[in-house]
Amino acid sequence: MRHCRAERGCAGGDPFWYWPVNGFQEGNTVYVYLTKLKPGGGLGFESVGHACARIRFPEMILDGYEPLPDFKGIDFGCGFVKASDGVHT
């Protein structure tokens, strides 16, 4: 898994950053749903994707980012629900 730095970005050196939206803990791992942003748009930034960060707990060490597929403008991750069959957003 490739680690990214906000000041350089990952692809072609384009600047971007992740905005944490929501998360949950499962065992010794914290999963955080992220919106990927870049400079531009009417507010000075625009959404260009989503990812999920994995953080080891209790150490709070970043274990990596997992890019998520294009959701065609739908923004998931506003909340998580733990059910008997898994965690749903």
N, C-alpha and C positions, 0 to 999 in steps of 0.2 A: 504494500500500500504506500503510495507516495504522499509525503507530507508537503503542504503548501504554506508559503509565507504570504501574508496579505499584501506586503509592499511590492512584491514581484509577481504575484499570481503564479499559475502553473503553465498555462498555455500561451506561448508567444510573448511572455513577459507582460501581458496586459494586467493592470492592477485590479484587484478584487478583494473583497473581504466577506467573511461569513457573519451573519446576524443570527444569534441563537433565538429560536422560536419557542421550543418546548422540549421536554425530555422525560425520561423515566429511568429507574434503576432496576436491573435484573441481576441478582447475585452480586458479583464483584465488578460489574460493568455498568457505567452510566451511558445511556444513548441520548444524544442531543440532536434534534431535528434543526437543520440550519437552512437559511435562505442565503444564496450566493448573490452578492451585490457588486456592481461596478459603478464608477463615476458616470454621470449622465442623467437624462430625464429631467422632469420639471422640479423635483425636489433635490436635485444634485446627485441622485443615485437611481439605479434601476435594477430590477431582479433579472438575473441571467441563469438561474438554476437553483438546485437544492442538493443538499448532502446530509449525511448522518455522521456525526462524530462519535467515536468510542473512547471513553475515558475510564481508566482503571481506578477503582475505588477500594480502599480509602486513600490510596496514594495520590489521586487526582493527577495522573499522568496521561497525556494524550496518547492513545494507542493508534489513531489514524482516522482518516476521512474516507467515507464510502460515497461516491457520487450517486445520485438517484436519477432515474430516467426522467425524460421530459414529460411533465404532466399536462401539457397543452393549456397552460394558463391557470390550472386549478392549483390552489395553495393548500396543501394538507398540513398537518402538524400543529394545528391550533389546540389540540388536546389529545391525550392518550387514554384509553380505557383498557384495564387489565381484565381479561376474561379467562375462563377455564381453557380455552383453546389458543391463547396467546395474547399479545398486546396489539390493539388496533388503534389507528389514528382516524 
